[in-house]
């Protein structure tokens, strides 16, 4: 049942780390076990090597990709107008439009693929224009469609045959005059005079429509059989039959096939508004991801759009959030950072605690709700804490983080130290990545007054890995400097085991800034910062203070 509900997305920040991914997965588990609705863990960016290692280790699939939470066509209340076969008559199409209250009728094939559309305007134009007497033949109209339109039946001949040659003629004249007006293969609308009916058959009519009739005389039936003439009987009068018969043509003769404007369920509403305003159609077909027709939308459907519902974990900064967050409805925020810049339209559940990892908070919620933690989830949460606290070496780590991690490791059945070593090793193995991918994996831009600089970070338990990365990073630093207003570029190569960082720097003023911030002599494009492992807690605050004092 929950799978059919509109999901609530639980998502971390862009460039997600292990905490962002694992906390989203675990919190979705909590919500699905305790709340009404369907909660789905998602990711706002590509996962890094460390996170991929963790997911593989515990055999957990990577969450789906959610780069944007803007309102989409799927969030609109579109009309579920069924598609129709291209061979139905204009009258049947008109009747279906009336029943559905729609001005547009999509035509689909057996696989629900869109073949064309027909509108009330198309039908009106057909009747307003002078109809050709040969229109039924040109449209290859089926005899049974003619019979249905005239509320009659095919009394003689093959109802599945087609009227393909000749004109439509009302046989109101005397039999002798009818002979002069007729051509072979014509369709003749007649009254109940047997002599006129026999004359029309003798003159080569391909079809007779007998009005005010419910049966065919034996002489007419025999003559029609001999000449392969189809006979349709109807209780309608001649005038009404002549007026309605044009509605029996198949809609594929009138439908639009080319240049159809349609939307997909994944299209964003902001992108289709302009088209809907520019094109004066009332309804537009909607296709799913497989290009199958599922309904129509109109401009009035823009009024009632259901915004996506989201829960944010591990961040509360708009600059870090999934795109178009302002269009979504934020239900909750669970975070361990400072209160950021996310604004909500209404009061929300906000839980922020000064711990080293969001996963520590999630672990506490499990306990508060008296929920058992499955070993797999316990492993994910433990990995997140180890990652965010650099195995309790980061200045952001608290006693609560370590207690939670050791408890979770026991549930997951893992050796804390050995697992951490394998995880950090996997995270720092970037040999298969390009220099550009490595550089931007964890690179952030900072603005202080008129100064714009960028800081990246790679952490590893292996100094050899860091040395290899250094040679690939330096050219990228030079290339990045000058982009997007950035005048200085810094990169932290953090050794988890020795708890220090080699800081690479490039750009005018970078060396002086480092010297002022850490009271050291910096030269040659790099320096070592003992006991500095956190960008957020140690590097950035010192640099901001130095900029403020200059």
NUROMI-329816 format. One record per residue (C-alpha): residue in one letter; x, z, y. Coordinates in pm, 1 decimal. Last residue first. Example, Ala and Ser with C-alpha at 12.3 -4.5 7.8 and 13.67 -1.06 7.14 Angstrom:
<atoms>
  residuo         X         Z         Y
        S    1367.0     714.0    -106.0
        A    1230.0     780.0    -450.0
</atoms>
This chain:
<atoms>
  residuo         X         Z         Y
        X    4418.3     774.1    4243.5
        X    4257.1    1104.6    4140.9
        X    3932.0     949.6    4020.8
        X    4119.4     695.4    3812.0
        X    4316.3     975.9    3642.6
        X    4000.3    1172.6    3568.8
        X    3839.8     861.1    3418.1
        X    4146.5     800.6    3201.8
        X    4144.7    1157.2    3068.9
        X    3770.3    1139.3    2996.2
        X    3813.3     802.9    2815.3
        X    4096.5     910.0    2582.5
        X    3988.8    1252.1    2456.8
        X    3619.9    1293.3    2374.7
        X    3493.0     935.8    2351.8
        X    3808.4     763.9    2231.2
        X    3880.7    1037.6    1977.5
        X    4208.7    1062.2    1786.2
        X    4455.3    1217.5    2032.7
        X    4670.9    1488.7    1871.9
        X    4992.6    1312.5    1977.5
        X    4952.7    1009.3    2208.2
        X    5216.9     747.8    2124.9
        X    5295.7     473.6    2376.2
        X    5264.9      96.3    2397.6
        X    5315.6    -201.5    2629.5
        X    5688.2    -163.5    2688.5
        X    5670.8     153.7    2894.1
        X    5477.2     478.3    2924.3
        X    5635.7     798.6    3049.8
        X    5392.2    1080.3    2991.9
        X    5153.8    1286.2    3199.5
        X    4851.7    1186.6    2988.2
        X    4620.1    1035.3    3251.2
        X    4886.6     956.4    3511.5
        X    5121.1     776.8    3271.2
        X    4829.2     596.8    3109.7
        X    4703.9     474.1    3448.6
        X    5051.3     364.6    3556.5
        X    5091.4     152.6    3243.5
        X    4751.1      -9.4    3281.5
        X    4792.7     -90.6    3652.4
        X    4800.0    -466.2    3604.3
        X    4715.4    -555.8    3246.7
        X    4805.2    -464.0    2888.0
        X    4797.5    -148.2    2678.2
        X    4859.7     -42.5    2318.7
        X    4797.9     324.5    2239.3
        X    4957.3     459.1    1923.1
        X    4729.7     740.9    1821.8
        X    4788.8    1076.4    1655.5
        X    4629.1    1286.0    1384.7
        X    4909.9    1238.2    1131.0
        X    4665.3    1161.7     847.8
        X    4402.6     980.7    1055.1
        X    4651.2     745.7    1219.0
        X    4474.8     593.3    1519.4
        X    4569.1     253.0    1657.7
        X    4392.3     273.0    1995.9
        X    4370.5     -46.9    2200.8
        X    4375.0     -72.6    2579.9
        X    4291.1    -367.6    2806.0
        X    4314.9    -368.7    3186.2
        X    4168.1    -606.7    3445.3
        X    3828.6    -674.4    3283.6
        X    3602.1    -873.7    3518.0
        X    3419.3   -1044.6    3232.0
        X    3743.9   -1191.4    3098.8
        X    4070.9   -1131.3    3283.9
        X    4240.1    -941.8    3000.9
        X    4081.5   -1057.7    2676.0
        X    4355.5   -1313.5    2601.9
        X    4635.1   -1064.8    2660.1
        X    4463.3    -814.2    2433.3
        X    4408.5   -1082.7    2169.1
        X    4782.3   -1155.6    2156.1
        X    4850.3    -780.7    2096.4
        X    4592.2    -730.9    1819.2
        X    4751.0    -937.0    1542.2
        X    5089.6    -765.9    1562.0
        X    4928.8    -423.1    1584.9
        X    4713.8    -482.4    1273.7
        X    5017.7    -499.1    1050.4
        X    5158.4    -175.2    1193.6
        X    4821.2      -4.1    1153.4
        X    4805.1    -104.8     788.5
        X    5156.3      29.5     730.0
        X    5062.3     355.6     901.5
        X    4798.8     408.9     635.8
        X    4513.7     659.0     680.8
        X    4347.1     420.6     921.9
        X    4154.5     413.5    1249.4
        X    4107.5     102.1    1467.0
        X    4001.8     140.1    1828.8
        X    3917.0     -79.4    2126.6
        X    3912.3      -0.8    2498.2
        X    3817.2    -234.4    2782.1
        X    3867.5    -197.7    3156.6
        X    3672.6    -251.0    3477.4
        X    3777.6     -72.4    3796.8
        X    3558.0    -106.4    4105.8
        X    3391.8     228.7    4052.9
        X    3454.2     316.5    3689.2
        X    3331.4      53.1    3444.8
        X    3395.2      63.0    3070.3
        X    3381.1    -215.1    2809.3
        X    3383.8    -136.9    2439.6
        X    3574.5    -276.4    2141.4
        X    3505.9    -167.4    1784.3
        X    3508.1    -481.2    1569.0
        X    3603.4    -695.8    1870.2
        X    3977.0    -700.2    1795.6
        X    3944.2    -728.2    1420.5
        X    3707.5   -1024.1    1440.6
        X    3932.4   -1196.7    1695.4
        X    4242.6   -1144.0    1484.3
        X    4063.7   -1305.2    1191.0
        X    3954.7   -1094.0     897.9
        X    4080.9   -1110.7     538.2
        X    4363.5    -862.3     597.4
        X    4131.6    -609.1     758.8
        X    4193.6    -324.7     517.8
        X    4141.0     -32.6     756.7
        X    3789.8      46.9     640.7
        X    3883.3      21.7     273.2
        X    4164.5     273.5     323.2
        X    3932.7     503.0     516.6
        X    3680.6     496.8     232.0
        X    3937.4     544.0     -44.0
        X    4095.4     841.8     135.7
        X    3754.8     993.3     210.5
        X    3652.1     959.4    -155.3
        X    3968.6    1130.5    -273.9
        X    3929.9    1416.7     -27.3
        X    3561.2    1481.8     -93.2
        X    3562.8    1445.4    -471.3
        X    3221.9    1296.2    -545.9
        X    2919.3    1420.0    -742.7
        X    2660.6    1320.4    -480.2
        X    2512.6    1672.1    -474.3
        X    2860.3    1828.9    -447.4
        X    2962.8    1582.5    -176.6
        X    2646.8    1676.0      15.3
        X    2739.4    2044.5      22.1
        X    3095.2    1965.2     130.4
        X    2970.4    1733.6     406.0
        X    2710.0    1980.1     534.7
        X    2957.5    2268.9     561.0
        X    3210.4    2040.9     731.8
        X    2960.4    1913.2     987.0
        X    2822.6    2261.7    1060.2
        X    3174.2    2388.3    1129.1
        X    3200.4    2129.6    1403.7
        X    3378.3    1795.1    1443.8
        X    3395.0    1633.7    1791.2
        X    3766.0    1719.5    1825.0
        X    3821.4    1482.9    1529.5
        X    4012.1    1614.8    1225.1
        X    3700.2    1704.2    1022.0
        X    3744.4    1411.0     781.1
        X    3773.8    1165.8    1070.2
        X    3466.1    1337.6    1217.8
        X    3249.6    1023.7    1234.8
        X    3372.5     883.9     903.0
        X    3360.0    1204.8     700.8
        X    3011.4    1275.4     835.3
        X    2887.5     924.7     750.0
        X    3038.0     941.5     400.8
        X    2855.7    1270.1     334.2
        X    2528.0    1120.1     449.5
        X    2569.0     817.5     222.1
        X    2666.9    1032.2     -76.0
        X    2369.1    1262.6     -27.2
        X    2141.9     958.6     -15.9
        X    2278.5     842.6    -352.2
        X    2259.9    1191.9    -502.2
        X    1891.1    1224.9    -405.2
        X    1826.0    1494.1    -147.2
        X    1544.1    1730.9    -239.2
        X    1300.7    1788.8      45.4
        X    1215.6    2131.7     184.7
        X    1118.2    1985.8     524.4
        X    1372.7    2202.6     704.8
        X    1635.2    2126.9     440.4
        X    1594.6    1750.2     470.5
        X    1595.4    1788.3     850.1
        X    1930.6    1969.8     832.4
        X    2082.9    1675.2     643.1
        X    1951.9    1439.5     911.4
        X    2125.3    1652.1    1176.6
        X    2456.7    1633.7     990.2
        X    2402.7    1259.0     947.6
        X    2395.7    1226.7    1327.1
        X    2762.1    1325.1    1332.1
        X    3003.2    1558.0    1510.1
        X    2751.8    1817.0    1621.1
        X    2605.5    1892.6    1961.3
        X    2239.9    1844.1    1857.1
        X    1981.5    1598.7    1983.0
        X    1629.9    1569.7    1853.5
        X    1375.9    1382.8    2061.1
        X    1013.1    1339.2    1953.0
        X     857.0    1119.4    2216.4
        X     662.8    1160.7    2540.0
        X     527.6     829.9    2671.4
        X     654.8     507.4    2822.5
        X    1013.3     577.0    2712.6
        X    1345.2     538.5    2894.4
        X    1682.5     501.5    2722.9
        X    1967.0     593.4    2958.0
        X    2161.9     844.7    2752.7
        X    2137.9    1208.9    2652.1
        X    2486.6    1297.0    2532.0
        X    2568.6    1213.1    2173.4
        X    2440.6    1371.7    1851.3
        X    2124.8    1164.4    1809.1
        X    1773.8    1149.7    1665.6
        X    1529.4     959.0    1889.7
        X    1160.9     918.1    1807.0
        X     857.8     694.3    1863.6
        X     996.2     418.7    2086.0
        X     734.4     148.2    2146.0
        X     909.6    -185.4    2192.1
        X     934.1    -414.4    2494.1
        X    1202.1    -200.4    2660.5
        X    1411.8    -232.9    2344.1
        X    1459.6    -599.4    2428.5
        X    1793.4    -620.1    2244.3
        X    1894.3    -339.7    2004.4
        X    2051.8     -43.9    2179.7
        X    2408.4      17.9    2295.4
        X    2354.6     -63.9    2664.6
        X    2020.3     119.1    2653.8
        X    2198.7     442.5    2557.2
        X    2019.9     689.9    2328.1
        X    2235.8     659.8    2019.7
        X    2287.4     779.4    1660.6
        X    1930.1     710.1    1547.8
        X    1650.0     530.2    1730.0
        X    1297.6     513.1    1589.5
        X    1107.1     192.7    1654.0
        X     750.8      62.1    1678.1
        X     707.5    -306.1    1759.4
        X     454.0    -381.5    2031.9
        X     112.0    -504.9    1928.5
        X       4.0    -788.6    2157.2
        X    -349.0    -791.7    2292.8
        X    -345.9    -993.4    2615.4
        X    -129.7   -1274.7    2480.4
        X    -414.9   -1363.1    2244.3
        X    -599.3   -1506.3    2545.1
        X    -342.3   -1783.2    2564.8
        X    -433.8   -1905.9    2217.6
        X    -303.8   -1849.2    1867.8
        X    -372.9   -2029.3    1540.9
        X    -346.0   -1948.3    1170.6
        X    -122.8   -1940.5     860.2
        X      38.8   -2287.0     829.9
        X     345.0   -2292.9     606.8
        X     678.8   -2368.8     770.1
        X     864.7   -2143.0     525.1
        X     926.8   -1882.1     795.3
        X     555.0   -1878.7     879.0
        X     371.2   -2134.1    1089.4
        X     123.6   -2079.0    1375.2
        X     -95.7   -2362.4    1506.6
        X    -177.5   -2360.9    1880.9
        X    -523.4   -2310.0    2030.4
        X    -679.0   -2388.8    2368.8
        X    -445.7   -2672.6    2452.5
        X    -363.6   -2723.0    2817.8
        X      10.3   -2738.4    2777.8
        X     205.0   -2578.4    3062.3
        X      76.1   -2222.8    3025.2
        X     121.4   -2213.2    2649.5
        X     467.9   -2362.8    2685.2
        X     569.5   -2105.8    2946.5
        X     436.9   -1817.6    2737.0
        X     621.4   -1933.1    2424.7
        X     966.2   -1786.8    2498.7
        X     844.1   -1447.5    2620.6
        X     631.7   -1420.2    2306.3
        X     935.4   -1444.2    2080.7
        X     917.6   -1691.6    1793.6
        X     949.9   -1531.0    1447.5
        X     588.7   -1610.7    1350.4
        X     655.8   -1975.9    1423.8
        X     484.1   -2176.5    1696.4
        X     318.1   -2516.4    1707.3
        X     310.5   -2804.9    1950.9
        X     212.3   -3122.4    1767.5
        X     413.9   -3421.8    1887.4
        X     291.6   -3652.5    1612.8
        X      -4.1   -3634.1    1375.0
        X    -308.7   -3598.0    1597.2
        X    -632.6   -3633.4    1401.8
        X    -886.1   -3913.1    1450.5
        X    -861.2   -4125.8    1135.3
        X    -733.9   -3828.2     936.8
        X   -1069.9   -3671.7    1014.4
        X   -1246.9   -3881.9     752.8
        X   -1541.8   -4093.5     879.6
        X   -1884.5   -3944.2     804.8
        X   -1965.1   -3862.7    1165.7
        X   -2031.3   -4232.3    1238.2
        X   -2334.4   -4211.8    1008.2
        X   -2512.0   -3965.7    1235.4
        X   -2678.1   -4194.6    1493.1
        X   -2768.6   -4469.1    1245.1
        X   -2916.4   -4209.0    1009.1
        X   -3116.3   -4052.1    1290.4
        X   -3259.5   -4387.3    1399.7
        X   -3343.1   -4496.9    1042.2
        X   -3530.0   -4180.0     951.2
        X   -3367.0   -3908.6     740.8
        X   -3492.8   -3856.9     385.4
        X   -3176.5   -4009.9     248.2
        X   -3089.6   -4250.7     -35.5
        X   -2747.6   -4409.3     -82.2
        X   -2707.0   -4734.2    -278.4
        X   -2366.8   -4874.2    -370.3
        X   -2360.4   -5249.2    -441.8
        X   -2168.9   -5368.2    -746.2
        X   -2373.5   -5692.5    -741.1
        X   -2533.0   -5649.1   -1086.7
        X   -2579.0   -5276.7   -1037.6
        X   -2745.4   -5332.3    -700.0
        X   -2989.8   -5584.3    -847.3
        X   -3086.1   -5345.3   -1127.3
        X   -3131.9   -5053.2    -885.1
        X   -3338.1   -5269.1    -647.5
        X   -3571.0   -5383.4    -928.2
        X   -3599.8   -5026.6   -1065.5
        X   -3700.0   -4888.7    -729.5
        X   -3462.2   -4636.6    -571.9
        X   -3555.3   -4273.9    -505.7
        X   -3562.0   -4011.0    -231.0
        X   -3644.4   -4234.6      58.1
        X   -3713.4   -4200.1     431.6
        X   -3400.3   -4409.0     483.7
        X   -3227.6   -4630.3     227.4
        X   -2857.2   -4665.6     306.4
        X   -2728.0   -4979.6     133.7
        X   -2364.4   -5046.9      48.3
        X   -2142.5   -5346.5     -27.4
        X   -2396.3   -5595.4     109.0
        X   -2352.0   -5941.2     -46.9
        X   -2647.3   -6139.3      88.1
        X   -2844.3   -6079.7    -235.2
        X   -2811.0   -5706.9    -185.7
        X   -2944.9   -5731.9     169.1
        X   -3233.9   -5952.1      51.9
        X   -3324.6   -5702.6    -223.0
        X   -3339.5   -5417.8      29.3
        X   -3545.5   -5623.5     272.5
        X   -3796.2   -5708.6      -3.7
        X   -3815.6   -5341.6    -112.9
        X   -3921.4   -5213.6     227.3
        X   -3831.4   -4842.4     242.8
        X   -3626.1   -4858.0     560.7
        X   -3276.7   -4996.2     586.5
        X   -2922.7   -4912.4     697.5
        X   -2688.9   -5192.7     586.2
        X   -2320.0   -5155.9     505.9
        X   -2162.2   -5500.7     527.2
        X   -1953.7   -5647.0     242.4
        X   -2072.7   -6008.9     298.1
        X   -2196.8   -6077.8     650.9
        X   -2544.2   -6004.3     777.6
        X   -2728.8   -6117.9    1089.3
        X   -2864.3   -6443.0     943.5
        X   -2987.5   -6281.5     621.8
        X   -3153.0   -6005.9     823.1
        X   -3360.6   -6271.2    1000.1
        X   -3512.6   -6389.6     672.4
        X   -3569.1   -6031.4     555.2
        X   -3750.9   -5940.3     877.3
        X   -3546.0   -5738.6    1124.9
        X   -3474.9   -5361.6    1126.3
        X   -3166.6   -5387.5     906.5
        X   -2933.1   -5156.2    1099.9
        X   -2581.0   -5290.4    1046.1
        X   -2250.4   -5114.5     985.5
        X   -1961.4   -5360.0     957.5
        X   -1753.3   -5502.5     675.0
        X   -1463.0   -5391.2     462.1
        X   -1327.7   -5059.9     332.5
        X   -1627.4   -4848.7     227.5
        X   -1460.9   -4627.9     -31.1
        X   -1548.8   -4531.1    -388.2
        X   -1586.5   -4171.9    -503.5
        X   -1968.2   -4196.5    -505.0
        X   -1947.1   -4482.8    -759.6
        X   -2270.4   -4686.1    -773.4
        X   -2642.6   -4619.2    -745.0
        X   -2826.3   -4308.3    -621.9
        X   -2549.9   -4169.1    -398.1
        X   -2722.4   -3870.5    -240.1
        X   -2860.2   -3771.0      98.2
        X   -2803.7   -3525.5     383.2
        X   -2680.4   -3815.6     597.7
        X   -2336.0   -3658.0     632.8
        X   -2330.2   -3578.2     263.7
        X   -2415.7   -3937.9     169.7
        X   -2151.3   -4085.3     399.7
        X   -1892.7   -3845.4     256.9
        X   -2001.8   -3950.4     -95.4
        X   -1940.3   -4311.1      -0.1
        X   -1582.9   -4248.8     112.7
        X   -1482.8   -4380.6     454.1
        X   -1177.3   -4605.6     470.4
        X   -1126.4   -4537.6     845.6
        X   -1127.8   -4911.2     925.8
        X   -1441.9   -4948.7     715.1
        X   -1627.1   -4676.6     903.5
        X   -1506.3   -4810.4    1240.3
        X   -1634.0   -5165.3    1171.9
        X   -1922.8   -5148.5    1418.1
        X   -1667.4   -5026.3    1673.1
        X   -1754.9   -4712.3    1857.7
        X   -1787.8   -4731.5    2235.3
        X   -1598.0   -4425.8    2355.0
        X   -1794.4   -4107.2    2420.7
        X   -1826.3   -4039.1    2048.4
        X   -1454.2   -4055.9    1975.5
        X   -1374.4   -3868.7    2296.0
        X   -1596.5   -3583.4    2185.0
        X   -1425.5   -3567.2    1845.1
        X   -1077.3   -3554.0    1997.0
        X   -1193.2   -3298.4    2254.5
        X   -1329.8   -3073.3    1982.0
        X    -978.8   -3075.7    1844.2
        X    -807.1   -3225.7    1540.6
        X    -467.7   -3117.8    1414.5
        X    -202.2   -3270.7    1191.6
        X     -11.5   -3249.5     864.4
        X      75.3   -2876.8     859.3
        X     211.4   -2757.6     525.9
        X     -30.7   -2530.8     340.1
        X     104.6   -2644.7      -0.3
        X    -208.3   -2848.2     -85.4
        X    -181.9   -3027.8     248.8
        X    -291.1   -2905.7     589.7
        X    -514.2   -3015.5     878.7
        X    -540.4   -2767.1    1165.6
        X    -877.9   -2734.2    1342.1
        X    -884.3   -2665.6    1714.0
        X   -1179.2   -2555.6    1928.8
        X   -1246.6   -2251.4    1712.8
        X   -1556.0   -2037.1    1672.7
        X   -1490.2   -2026.5    1298.1
        X   -1841.3   -2141.4    1205.0
        X   -1855.3   -2395.7    1484.5
        X   -1513.9   -2533.6    1401.1
        X   -1619.8   -2558.9    1037.2
        X   -1930.4   -2758.4    1132.0
        X   -1728.4   -3000.3    1343.6
        X   -1480.0   -3054.4    1060.0
        X   -1764.2   -3119.8     816.3
        X   -1913.3   -3369.5    1060.5
        X   -1578.0   -3541.4    1112.8
        X   -1555.6   -3587.6     738.5
        X   -1308.6   -3418.8     503.1
        X   -1016.9   -3634.4     391.0
        X    -741.6   -3458.2     587.2
        X    -795.9   -3136.7     394.2
        X    -859.2   -2824.9     599.2
        X    -652.4   -2533.4     731.3
        X    -818.5   -2194.4     752.0
        X    -857.9   -2028.9    1094.1
        X    -681.0   -1692.1    1071.4
        X    -693.1   -1647.2    1447.6
        X    -390.2   -1471.1    1593.8
        X    -366.1   -1103.9    1684.7
        X     -11.0   -1117.7    1818.5
        X     279.4    -921.7    1668.7
        X     375.0   -1210.8    1436.9
        X     408.8   -1423.3    1751.6
        X     693.2   -1197.4    1856.2
        X     732.6    -893.8    2081.0
        X    1094.5    -808.4    2155.2
        X    1270.3    -591.2    1899.3
        X    1591.0    -797.5    1882.3
        X    1899.9    -795.0    1660.2
        X    1721.3    -656.8    1352.5
        X    1926.3    -738.8    1042.2
        X    1802.4    -590.8     715.3
        X    1968.8    -283.5     570.6
        X    2264.0    -334.3     332.5
        X    2166.3    -264.9     -24.3
        X    2270.8      70.7    -175.1
        X    2497.1      79.2    -481.1
        X    2663.0     409.2    -387.0
        X    3012.4     259.3    -375.0
        X    2884.1     -73.4    -245.4
        X    2714.1      90.3      51.9
        X    3022.2     302.5     127.3
        X    3261.3       6.5     104.0
        X    3038.9    -202.4     333.0
        X    3041.6      84.5     583.3
        X    3420.5      92.4     586.7
        X    3448.2    -284.5     610.9
        X    3222.4    -308.8     916.5
        X    2849.9    -378.8     928.7
        X    2716.8    -660.5    1145.1
        X    2467.6    -572.2    1416.4
        X    2138.0    -400.5    1499.9
        X    2081.5    -261.0    1151.4
        X    1750.7    -171.2     987.4
        X    1594.5     117.3     794.4
        X    1224.7      62.5     725.0
        X     941.5     311.5     765.6
        X     593.0     242.3     626.9
        X     307.1     458.1     745.6
        X     185.1     813.4     701.3
        X     465.4    1066.9     710.6
        X     653.2    1289.7     463.6
        X     819.7    1081.6     193.1
        X     844.7     758.5     393.1
        X     978.4     955.9     690.0
        X    1251.9    1129.0     490.3
        X    1370.4     809.8     319.1
        X    1369.8     626.7     653.4
        X    1587.2     909.1     784.8
        X    1834.7     852.3     502.5
        X    1868.4     477.8     559.9
        X    1898.1     515.3     939.3
        X    2154.5     793.8     898.6
        X    2361.5     573.4     666.3
        X    2372.0     277.8     905.4
        X    2450.1     459.7    1231.2
        X    2688.3     702.8    1062.1
        X    2885.7     420.5     898.5
        X    2933.6     232.9    1223.8
        X    2695.7     -13.9    1384.2
        X    2822.6    -275.7    1630.1
        X    2487.6    -236.0    1808.4
        X    2325.8     106.3    1778.6
        X    2113.7     254.9    1504.6
        X    1774.7     147.3    1373.4
        X    1463.2     293.5    1215.7
        X    1192.4      27.0    1227.8
        X     828.2     131.6    1187.2
        X     668.5    -123.0     959.3
        X     327.7    -293.0     991.1
        X     152.8    -193.3     671.2
        X     140.3    -412.2     360.0
        X     443.9    -246.5     202.9
        X     278.0      94.1     243.3
        X       0.0       0.0       0.0
</atoms>
